[in-house]
Amino acid sequence: MASCRISLFFFFFLFVLCFHERKISAGQGDQFAKGSIVIPGLELREHSTFTKICTSPAIPGDSIAAFFSPSSLPSGFFPLGSHSQPHTPNPSPPRTLIASSTAASTSLASPTDFTLLLSTNSSSPSPAFFWLPIPPPGYTAVGHLITTSPHKPPLSSLRCLSNNLLEPCPTNPPISYSKSEPPFSVQHSDSIGTFVATSQNSLLCLKKNVITLAAMPNLTQITSLIQTRSPWFHFHPKEPYLPSSVSWFFNNGALLYTNSTPNSPSRIDPAGSNLPQGGANDGAYWLDLPADSASQNRIKAGNLSSAEAYIHVKPALGGTATDIVFWLFYPFNGPARAKMGFINIGLGRIGEHVGDWEHVTQRFSNFDGELKKMYFSQHSAGEWVDAGELEYAEGGKRPAAYATLHGHAFYRKAGMVLKGEVEKGVGIVDETAEGGAVGDAGADLGVEEPAWLQYMREWGPKVRYDVDKELEKVMRYLPERVKKAVGDLVRRLPKEVLGEEGPTGPKEKVSWNGDES
């Protein structure tokens, strides 16, 4: 993969009634990384100057939140609410959107009043007061206000947004603030950067079709981001199942099966143009390896020299950010491994499956063009990591992504992670390490939409086997308590992770149009 060729997919989406694919249009990129985004009647900026008001009291089992009030705003700009975020040892810099009306706009309006929701001890060194803005008809407050004074804030402290600009949006898990009745908690948004009390309001964000494509990067800008900020993929030095290009997989004997003629599979042409196109994953088709063991073993090993990173670009956070997603294809996913204390347990064929799609996502702000965070897919889930916590090479610009042995989940650094009952020392092992092959995701860019992208069915067969019998094979000499603990853990794994079900391709994933989950 040292001379990796990248196939670049451009599917830009605006949300009207459903997602629609759009090609790069004239004017796209005109506002990217210019510091502000202008839409009819409204100018938005990303603000990073705050006064910290307080940190929520520590409650066993609950997250701790830090609260900030925007300060030193540019003339004519107003906050849409105060900011909150989890209080962690290495927090990301607080950011929120601020807004200014343009011309005779009706996009913004002052609240008509404020209602006190909660206050801390006013005699404490740093009292805090949480205020609910009361919007005028036709408007919504997309954030609540926090102050250090028991007096109502002036109406000029905040602006509400017109309802025709807003829709419900994905949010982060609520953070409890106190044990009051009813429980008080906050919901904070990465999109606008504000918070609301979940007992009072649901969080709304800008509609996906409000911000135009002009705020997103154009082809030249995307190419520059990929060449300067794309990840380096690090593969485990003992990895027997490496990635390949999709065309190599097809060229080396991958077969297309169908329910109507299950005993007469078809060869697939290199571009995948004879695969069924569109539709849904109805179980009518699936891919598999050739029947002879020599061909199977050759394909399972992959072919790193042919491997390509397939790149998908899409708007995020209501159009205020751009996600660049890097997909890798593996012909085969290896068996899972478990660990209990000091005991390492190979799980036989459990976890094995044909066809494996894994990805990382880089999120760039459309305001300043900087990398803000990176998502690492990990089996059926994953995690976002702030840019400041990534491991970098290439002059501190290009982050690392470490692929786990056999399973190919991605992590930000080398090491071992247990997935499962970690407090009991029992889990499925995700192991990454340095010293293996390294793949460059920023080389030789090309723009194309391959036919196989429209194949919406499974990239591997459904496999039927008795999980209990497989466990008994590999754990027959282990203590009963180990058998039970590992068995319980394995049975809770999703079918795709168990290897019982072939995975679907990138375009069938929920994250193709939406946010990472």
Backbone torsions as a table, in degrees:
resi	resn	phi	psi	omega
1	MET	NA	3.5	-179.9
2	ALA	-62.6	-30.2	177.0
3	SER	-111.4	41.5	-175.1
4	CYS	-57.8	135.7	171.4
5	ARG	-99.6	131.6	-177.5
6	ILE	-100.6	128.1	171.3
7	SER	-96.6	125.3	-170.8
8	LEU	-107.6	117.4	178.5
9	PHE	-98.7	128.9	175.0
10	PHE	-113.8	109.4	175.4
11	PHE	-130.2	99.5	-179.1
12	PHE	-95.2	134.5	-172.1
13	PHE	-121.0	138.9	165.7
14	LEU	-121.6	141.9	-176.2
15	PHE	-97.9	114.5	175.4
16	VAL	-111.9	-85.7	168.9
17	LEU	-103.7	-24.1	175.7
18	CYS	-154.3	173.4	179.1
19	PHE	-76.1	137.9	177.3
20	HIS	-125.3	138.0	177.2
21	GLU	-76.4	138.6	178.9
22	ARG	-133.9	142.8	174.5
23	LYS	-83.2	165.8	177.0
24	ILE	-61.8	130.9	-173.6
25	SER	-114.3	165.9	177.5
26	ALA	-61.8	139.0	-179.7
27	GLY	90.1	-14.6	179.2
28	GLN	-63.2	134.9	-178.6
29	GLY	93.0	-8.7	-177.2
30	ASP	-62.6	-31.4	-178.6
31	GLN	-106.8	-3.4	-175.8
32	PHE	-64.8	131.2	176.7
33	ALA	60.8	28.2	179.1
34	LYS	-99.9	0.2	176.3
35	GLY	97.8	-21.3	178.3
36	SER	-149.4	158.5	176.8
37	ILE	-121.7	124.5	-177.3
38	VAL	-109.4	125.8	173.3
39	ILE	-123.4	164.8	-178.0
40	PRO	-52.1	117.0	176.0
41	GLY	85.1	-0.5	-172.3
42	LEU	-150.8	136.0	171.0
43	GLU	-117.1	129.9	-179.1
44	LEU	-114.1	141.3	173.5
45	ARG	-133.2	158.5	174.5
46	GLU	-98.1	123.2	-173.9
47	HIS	-109.5	139.8	-175.4
48	SER	-130.5	13.2	178.0
49	THR	-105.8	122.2	-173.4
50	PHE	-139.1	159.2	166.4
51	THR	-110.4	123.5	179.0
52	LYS	-75.1	128.2	-177.4
53	ILE	-93.6	-49.6	-177.0
54	CYS	-167.9	171.2	171.6
55	THR	-123.0	135.7	-177.0
56	SER	-64.5	149.0	178.4
57	PRO	-64.0	145.5	-179.7
58	ALA	-72.4	127.3	177.4
59	ILE	-123.2	125.4	-179.1
60	PRO	-52.0	129.5	178.0
61	GLY	87.2	-8.4	-178.9
62	ASP	-110.8	155.8	174.1
63	SER	-76.9	158.1	177.2
64	ILE	-107.2	135.3	-178.9
65	ALA	-111.9	146.2	172.0
66	ALA	-110.1	141.5	-174.8
67	PHE	-121.7	139.0	-175.1
68	PHE	-135.4	149.5	174.6
69	SER	-114.1	129.3	178.8
70	PRO	-60.7	141.2	-179.4
71	SER	-137.8	164.5	177.3
72	SER	53.3	51.1	-179.6
73	LEU	-76.6	147.9	175.8
74	PRO	-63.4	154.9	-179.4
75	SER	-58.9	132.6	177.7
76	GLY	87.5	-4.0	-179.3
77	PHE	-105.6	149.2	-177.3
78	PHE	-132.9	148.0	173.7
79	PRO	-73.8	157.5	174.7
80	LEU	-102.3	0.8	179.2
81	GLY	157.2	171.0	174.1
82	SER	-80.7	172.6	-174.1
83	HIS	-116.1	143.7	170.6
84	SER	-137.0	155.5	176.8
85	GLN	-158.9	159.0	178.1
86	PRO	-58.8	139.8	177.7
87	HIS	-87.7	105.8	-176.2
88	THR	-123.1	165.7	179.0
89	PRO	-60.2	-34.0	179.7
90	ASN	-127.4	73.5	-175.6
91	PRO	-70.8	152.3	174.2
92	SER	-76.2	152.4	179.2
93	PRO	-60.5	134.4	179.9
94	PRO	-65.8	141.3	178.3
95	ARG	-143.7	145.7	175.8
96	THR	-149.8	160.8	175.7
97	LEU	-85.7	141.3	170.3
98	ILE	-121.8	157.2	-171.3
99	ALA	-137.1	152.1	175.8
100	SER	-138.6	139.1	177.0
101	SER	-77.6	145.5	174.4
102	THR	-115.6	139.9	-179.6
103	ALA	54.7	-139.5	-178.1
104	ALA	-97.4	51.4	-173.5
105	SER	-73.9	149.9	172.8
106	THR	-113.3	21.7	-177.8
107	SER	-74.2	-28.1	-177.6
108	LEU	-118.2	150.5	174.7
109	ALA	-152.1	148.0	175.6
110	SER	-73.2	149.8	172.4
111	PRO	-66.0	158.8	177.2
112	THR	-89.8	-17.8	-179.5
113	ASP	-171.1	173.6	173.2
114	PHE	-129.3	142.7	174.8
115	THR	-118.0	131.7	179.6
116	LEU	-73.9	124.8	179.2
117	LEU	-93.6	-43.6	-172.2
118	LEU	-161.9	147.4	174.5
119	SER	-140.8	149.6	173.5
120	THR	-87.2	-179.4	-179.5
121	ASN	-59.9	114.7	-176.5
122	SER	-65.3	-17.7	179.0
123	SER	-91.4	-2.0	179.4
124	SER	-73.3	162.2	-179.1
125	PRO	-59.4	-28.4	-179.1
126	SER	-136.8	75.8	179.6
127	PRO	-67.4	155.0	179.9
128	ALA	-138.8	141.3	-178.1
129	PHE	-129.8	126.1	-177.6
130	PHE	-101.8	125.7	-173.5
131	TRP	-118.3	135.7	174.3
132	LEU	-96.5	115.9	176.8
133	PRO	-72.4	139.8	176.0
134	ILE	-101.0	109.0	-175.2
135	PRO	-81.6	156.6	172.5
136	PRO	-72.6	164.8	178.9
137	PRO	-55.8	138.1	179.1
138	GLY	87.3	1.7	-178.3
139	TYR	-130.1	162.2	178.5
140	THR	-138.3	138.2	171.7
141	ALA	-83.0	117.4	-177.8
142	VAL	-90.3	7.5	176.4
143	GLY	-160.0	154.8	174.5
144	HIS	-98.5	165.8	-173.7
145	LEU	-112.9	140.5	174.4
146	ILE	-121.9	133.3	-179.3
147	THR	-133.7	176.3	176.4
148	THR	-107.1	7.8	-176.4
149	SER	-117.6	143.0	176.9
150	PRO	-76.3	-8.0	-179.5
151	HIS	-85.2	145.1	179.9
152	LYS	-56.2	138.4	176.9
153	PRO	-66.6	154.4	173.0
154	PRO	-64.9	150.8	-178.4
155	LEU	-62.8	-19.7	179.0
156	SER	-80.5	1.1	-176.9
157	SER	-71.8	-16.4	-169.6
158	LEU	-158.3	156.3	173.9
159	ARG	-122.6	145.5	174.3
160	CYS	-98.6	155.0	-178.8
161	LEU	-104.8	147.0	176.3
162	SER	-61.2	139.4	-176.9
163	ASN	-60.5	-28.4	-177.8
164	ASN	-72.9	-3.3	176.9
165	LEU	-97.9	-5.4	-164.4
166	LEU	-119.4	156.3	173.5
167	GLU	-154.8	159.7	174.8
168	PRO	-59.2	148.6	-176.8
169	CYS	-137.9	159.4	175.1
170	PRO	-62.7	144.2	-178.6
171	THR	-132.3	170.6	175.9
172	ASN	-86.2	163.3	178.2
173	PRO	-58.1	140.4	179.9
174	PRO	-59.6	149.3	176.9
175	ILE	-115.6	122.0	179.5
176	SER	-70.4	140.2	177.4
177	TYR	-103.9	-37.6	-179.9
178	SER	-155.5	175.8	177.9
179	LYS	-96.2	24.9	-179.1
180	SER	-67.2	163.4	178.4
181	GLU	-114.3	123.8	-5.3
182	PRO	-68.9	158.9	-178.1
183	PRO	-56.0	136.1	178.6
184	PHE	-100.2	125.3	176.7
185	SER	-142.8	164.5	-177.9
186	VAL	-121.4	146.6	175.3
187	GLN	-114.5	121.1	-177.5
188	HIS	-113.3	147.9	-172.8
189	SER	-116.2	133.9	172.5
190	ASP	-76.1	-20.7	-174.0
191	SER	-71.9	-56.0	-179.2
192	ILE	-98.4	-26.7	179.0
193	GLY	89.1	18.7	179.4
194	THR	-111.5	179.4	175.7
195	PHE	-137.9	157.7	171.6
196	VAL	-134.6	156.9	172.3
197	ALA	-76.8	121.5	-173.3
198	THR	-66.1	-20.8	177.5
199	SER	-77.5	-9.4	-176.3
200	GLN	-112.9	-39.0	-174.3
201	ASN	-146.6	154.5	165.6
202	SER	-94.5	150.7	-174.7
203	LEU	-81.6	134.6	176.3
204	LEU	-115.0	152.7	179.3
205	CYS	-133.4	173.4	177.6
206	LEU	-63.9	139.7	175.3
207	LYS	-61.8	149.4	-175.9
208	LYS	-67.9	-18.9	179.9
209	ASN	-100.7	9.3	179.6
210	VAL	-77.6	-46.7	-178.9
211	ILE	-86.7	127.6	-173.9
212	THR	-79.3	168.9	178.8
213	LEU	-64.8	-15.7	178.6
214	ALA	-59.6	-25.6	-179.7
215	ALA	-78.3	-17.6	-178.6
216	MET	-89.3	154.5	-179.3
217	PRO	-68.5	148.0	174.3
218	ASN	-87.8	-176.4	-174.8
219	LEU	-59.9	-43.0	179.6
220	THR	-62.8	-43.7	-178.9
221	GLN	-68.3	-39.0	177.3
222	ILE	-62.7	-44.6	179.3
223	THR	-59.0	-41.6	179.1
224	SER	-64.5	-42.2	178.6
225	LEU	-61.1	-42.6	-178.2
226	ILE	-66.6	-43.4	-176.7
227	GLN	-70.0	-27.9	-176.2
228	THR	-103.3	-21.4	-173.9
229	ARG	-126.2	-2.7	-177.0
230	SER	-64.3	156.1	-174.8
231	PRO	-77.7	157.7	164.7
232	TRP	-97.2	126.8	177.7
233	PHE	-91.8	124.9	179.6
234	HIS	-109.0	121.3	-179.9
235	PHE	-101.3	146.2	-177.5
236	HIS	-61.5	137.7	-178.0
237	PRO	-62.0	-19.4	179.1
238	LYS	-103.5	12.0	-175.4
239	GLU	-68.6	117.1	177.7
240	PRO	-90.1	-10.9	-174.7
241	TYR	-121.3	86.9	-174.0
242	LEU	-91.9	165.5	179.1
243	PRO	-75.1	167.5	173.3
244	SER	-146.7	174.5	168.7
245	SER	-76.2	159.3	176.4
246	VAL	-65.9	-39.6	-179.6
247	SER	-64.0	-35.6	176.4
248	TRP	-63.7	-42.3	178.3
249	PHE	-58.3	-45.3	179.1
250	PHE	-68.0	-44.6	-177.4
251	ASN	-62.4	-26.5	-173.9
252	ASN	-99.5	20.5	167.7
253	GLY	110.8	5.4	176.4
254	ALA	-58.7	144.1	-173.5
255	LEU	-121.8	147.2	175.7
256	LEU	-102.1	122.5	178.0
257	TYR	-107.9	152.6	175.1
258	THR	-139.0	150.6	-179.4
259	ASN	-60.7	-31.5	-175.9
260	SER	-71.0	-30.9	178.0
261	THR	-137.2	67.7	-173.1
262	PRO	-64.5	-18.7	-179.1
263	ASN	-99.7	7.7	-179.1
264	SER	-132.5	71.0	-179.6
265	PRO	-69.0	160.3	-179.4
266	SER	-113.5	144.5	169.3
267	ARG	-69.7	154.7	-177.4
268	ILE	-112.7	132.4	179.7
269	ASP	-72.3	159.9	-171.8
270	PRO	-55.3	-33.5	-179.2
271	ALA	-86.4	-9.0	-177.5
272	GLY	74.7	19.9	-175.5
273	SER	-71.7	-16.8	177.2
274	ASN	-95.9	10.0	172.4
275	LEU	-79.1	149.7	174.8
276	PRO	-60.9	137.2	-173.9
277	GLN	-107.0	136.0	174.7
278	GLY	70.6	-159.5	-177.8
279	GLY	78.1	-148.8	-178.0
280	ALA	-138.8	169.4	180.0
281	ASN	-77.3	86.4	-175.6
282	ASP	-96.4	4.4	179.2
283	GLY	78.3	5.2	-176.2
284	ALA	-80.7	-21.1	-177.9
285	TYR	-135.4	154.0	172.4
286	TRP	-159.9	159.6	177.8
287	LEU	-102.7	154.9	177.1
288	ASP	-156.4	170.9	179.0
289	LEU	-81.3	163.8	173.3
290	PRO	-62.3	164.3	-175.6
291	ALA	-75.4	-32.6	-173.8
292	ASP	-79.4	141.6	-172.5
293	SER	-65.8	-34.5	-179.6
294	ALA	-62.7	-46.2	178.5
295	SER	-65.7	-39.0	178.5
296	GLN	-59.7	-47.9	-178.2
297	ASN	-64.4	-38.3	179.1
298	ARG	-63.9	-44.2	-177.7
299	ILE	-71.4	-39.9	179.6
300	LYS	-56.6	-35.2	-177.5
301	ALA	-69.2	-17.2	-178.4
302	GLY	74.4	-173.4	-179.2
303	ASN	-153.6	94.0	-172.6
304	LEU	-63.4	-32.4	-177.7
305	SER	-67.1	-22.5	178.8
306	SER	-95.5	-10.7	-169.1
307	ALA	-60.7	141.4	178.1
308	GLU	-127.0	147.8	169.8
309	ALA	-97.6	123.3	-178.8
310	TYR	-97.3	124.3	-165.8
311	ILE	-112.3	130.0	-179.6
312	HIS	-120.3	127.7	-178.3
313	VAL	-113.4	132.3	-176.9
314	LYS	-151.5	154.7	175.8
315	PRO	-73.3	153.5	179.0
316	ALA	-142.1	163.2	176.9
317	LEU	51.2	49.8	177.1
318	GLY	68.2	20.0	179.8
319	GLY	93.2	-0.1	178.1
320	THR	-85.4	-5.8	179.3
321	ALA	-141.5	164.1	177.2
322	THR	-125.5	129.8	175.3
323	ASP	-99.6	130.7	172.3
324	ILE	-114.4	115.8	-172.7
325	VAL	-106.4	129.5	-179.6
326	PHE	-109.7	112.6	-178.8
327	TRP	-101.7	135.5	172.5
328	LEU	-117.3	141.9	177.0
329	PHE	-110.3	132.5	174.3
330	TYR	-116.4	130.7	176.0
331	PRO	-62.3	-25.5	-174.8
332	PHE	-150.1	140.0	174.9
333	ASN	-104.8	127.7	-174.8
334	GLY	-78.4	174.6	-177.4
335	PRO	-68.5	151.4	178.1
336	ALA	-77.0	159.9	176.4
337	ARG	-131.7	141.5	-179.9
338	ALA	-115.4	164.7	179.3
339	LYS	-145.4	136.1	172.6
340	MET	-134.9	108.0	-175.0
341	GLY	63.2	-122.6	179.3
342	PHE	-93.6	3.6	-176.1
343	ILE	-94.2	121.2	174.0
344	ASN	-97.2	133.0	-172.7
345	ILE	-128.5	114.5	171.1
346	GLY	-75.2	138.9	-172.9
347	LEU	-105.0	28.2	175.2
348	GLY	60.9	-127.4	-179.2
349	ARG	-87.6	-4.0	-180.0
350	ILE	-63.9	125.4	-178.2
351	GLY	100.8	-16.8	179.8
352	GLU	-72.8	138.3	170.3
353	HIS	-162.1	152.6	176.8
354	VAL	-78.7	137.5	177.4
355	GLY	76.0	122.1	-178.7
356	ASP	-145.3	119.0	176.7
357	TRP	-107.5	123.7	176.9
358	GLU	-130.3	157.2	-176.2
359	HIS	-153.5	161.9	165.8
360	VAL	-127.4	152.2	-179.1
361	THR	-126.6	129.9	174.4
362	GLN	-104.7	131.5	-179.7
363	ARG	-109.1	122.1	179.5
364	PHE	-111.8	138.8	175.1
365	SER	-73.6	132.7	175.1
366	ASN	-75.9	-9.5	178.3
367	PHE	-80.2	-48.4	-177.3
368	ASP	-118.6	-3.2	177.3
369	GLY	75.6	9.8	-176.3
370	GLU	-91.3	149.3	173.5
371	LEU	-69.3	125.2	-177.9
372	LYS	-102.5	-40.3	-179.3
373	LYS	-160.8	170.9	-177.4
374	MET	-141.1	136.3	-179.3
375	TYR	-101.9	132.4	179.5
376	PHE	-113.2	112.8	178.5
377	SER	-71.2	138.1	-176.9
378	GLN	-139.7	88.8	-178.7
379	HIS	62.6	-116.9	-177.8
380	SER	-93.9	9.9	180.0
381	ALA	-143.1	-150.8	179.3
382	GLY	167.3	-174.1	-178.9
383	GLU	-148.9	144.5	171.4
384	TRP	-89.2	138.9	178.0
385	VAL	-128.1	129.8	178.6
386	ASP	-62.7	149.2	-176.3
387	ALA	-57.6	-33.7	-178.8
388	GLY	-70.5	-12.4	-178.7
389	GLU	-105.0	5.8	179.8
390	LEU	-84.2	159.6	175.3
391	GLU	-97.5	127.8	-171.6
392	TYR	-116.5	152.9	168.7
393	ALA	-130.9	-168.9	176.8
394	GLU	52.0	56.5	177.3
395	GLY	69.2	25.2	177.1
396	GLY	79.0	17.6	-176.9
397	LYS	-109.4	-35.8	-171.0
398	ARG	-106.0	117.3	-175.5
399	PRO	-77.8	157.7	177.5
400	ALA	-92.7	148.6	171.9
401	ALA	-134.2	115.7	-176.0
402	TYR	-98.0	124.2	-180.0
403	ALA	-90.6	135.9	-177.5
404	THR	-76.1	152.2	177.7
405	LEU	-62.2	127.3	178.3
406	HIS	74.0	-48.3	-171.2
407	GLY	-90.5	-22.3	172.4
408	HIS	69.0	14.7	170.9
409	ALA	-64.0	154.3	-176.8
410	PHE	-107.1	140.6	174.9
411	TYR	-134.7	160.9	-175.4
412	ARG	-80.0	-15.2	179.6
413	LYS	-150.6	163.9	-179.3
414	ALA	-74.8	148.6	178.9
415	GLY	151.3	-167.4	-179.9
416	MET	-123.3	135.2	178.7
417	VAL	-125.7	135.4	174.5
418	LEU	-97.2	129.0	175.5
419	LYS	-106.8	113.0	-179.1
420	GLY	146.3	-136.9	-177.8
421	GLU	-87.9	74.0	-172.7
422	VAL	-61.5	-36.7	-178.2
423	GLU	-64.4	-22.8	177.0
424	LYS	-97.2	1.8	-179.6
425	GLY	73.2	19.5	-178.6
426	VAL	-116.5	131.1	178.9
427	GLY	-175.0	167.0	170.1
428	ILE	-80.0	134.4	-173.0
429	VAL	-87.1	125.6	167.1
430	ASP	-110.3	108.7	-174.9
431	GLU	-118.1	125.1	173.3
432	THR	-119.9	158.1	-177.7
433	ALA	-157.0	155.3	174.2
434	GLU	-85.6	167.2	174.3
435	GLY	97.3	-2.7	178.4
436	GLY	-95.7	-167.8	178.2
437	ALA	-65.1	150.4	-179.9
438	VAL	-124.9	133.3	180.0
439	GLY	-109.1	136.6	-179.4
440	ASP	-97.3	115.0	-179.2
441	ALA	-90.6	11.7	-177.4
442	GLY	-122.1	23.4	-175.0
443	ALA	-106.7	147.0	167.4
444	ASP	45.7	70.6	-177.5
445	LEU	-75.8	139.6	173.4
446	GLY	-140.3	152.2	-176.8
447	VAL	-111.7	120.9	179.3
448	GLU	-161.0	160.1	172.6
449	GLU	-123.5	98.5	-176.9
450	PRO	-70.3	152.3	-178.7
451	ALA	-62.3	-34.5	-175.8
452	TRP	-66.3	-15.8	178.3
453	LEU	-62.6	-28.3	-178.6
454	GLN	-86.0	1.8	175.9
455	TYR	-79.1	110.6	-171.0
456	MET	-99.8	4.5	-178.6
457	ARG	-93.9	-167.0	-172.0
458	GLU	-85.1	143.3	-179.5
459	TRP	-91.6	10.0	176.6
460	GLY	-158.7	161.0	-178.1
461	PRO	-78.4	158.0	167.2
462	LYS	-73.5	133.8	-177.6
463	VAL	-115.5	129.1	179.5
464	ARG	-106.7	119.6	173.8
465	TYR	-152.5	160.4	-178.6
466	ASP	-86.8	109.4	-177.5
467	VAL	-58.7	-40.6	-179.1
468	ASP	-62.2	-40.6	179.2
469	LYS	-67.2	-38.7	177.9
470	GLU	-64.5	-41.5	177.9
471	LEU	-64.0	-40.1	-179.1
472	GLU	-63.5	-35.4	179.3
473	LYS	-60.8	-42.3	-172.8
474	VAL	-94.2	-11.2	-175.4
475	MET	-123.7	18.4	-174.2
476	ARG	-62.6	-25.9	-177.4
477	TYR	-100.8	5.8	-177.4
478	LEU	-93.4	157.5	178.3
479	PRO	-60.8	152.8	-177.0
480	GLU	-59.7	-38.7	-178.9
481	ARG	-63.5	-33.6	177.8
482	VAL	-69.9	-44.4	179.2
483	LYS	-57.2	-46.7	-176.8
484	LYS	-65.5	-45.3	-176.7
485	ALA	-63.6	-46.2	-178.9
486	VAL	-70.4	-39.6	178.4
487	GLY	-60.3	-44.6	178.5
488	ASP	-61.3	-40.1	-179.9
489	LEU	-65.1	-47.3	-177.0
490	VAL	-62.5	-41.2	-176.4
491	ARG	-66.6	-18.0	178.9
492	ARG	-88.0	-5.9	-178.2
493	LEU	-72.2	146.9	174.9
494	PRO	-61.4	155.1	-177.4
495	LYS	-58.8	-38.1	-179.2
496	GLU	-64.8	-38.9	178.3
497	VAL	-68.8	-37.8	177.8
498	LEU	-65.2	-21.0	-177.2
499	GLY	92.0	8.2	-178.7
500	GLU	-81.1	-17.1	-173.0
501	GLU	-135.6	130.7	178.5
502	GLY	-67.4	142.4	-178.4
503	PRO	-76.2	157.8	173.0
504	THR	-92.2	166.3	-178.5
505	GLY	-79.2	177.5	-174.6
506	PRO	-55.2	-40.8	-173.0
507	LYS	-74.6	-13.2	176.0
508	GLU	-86.8	-9.4	-178.2
509	LYS	-75.2	146.4	178.3
510	VAL	-59.6	-34.2	-176.4
511	SER	-73.5	-8.6	-179.1
512	TRP	-60.0	-43.5	178.1
513	ASN	-100.6	-29.0	-174.1
514	GLY	-107.2	-163.8	-179.0
515	ASP	-82.7	163.6	174.4
516	GLU	-68.2	144.4	-180.0
517	SER	-114.9	NA	NA
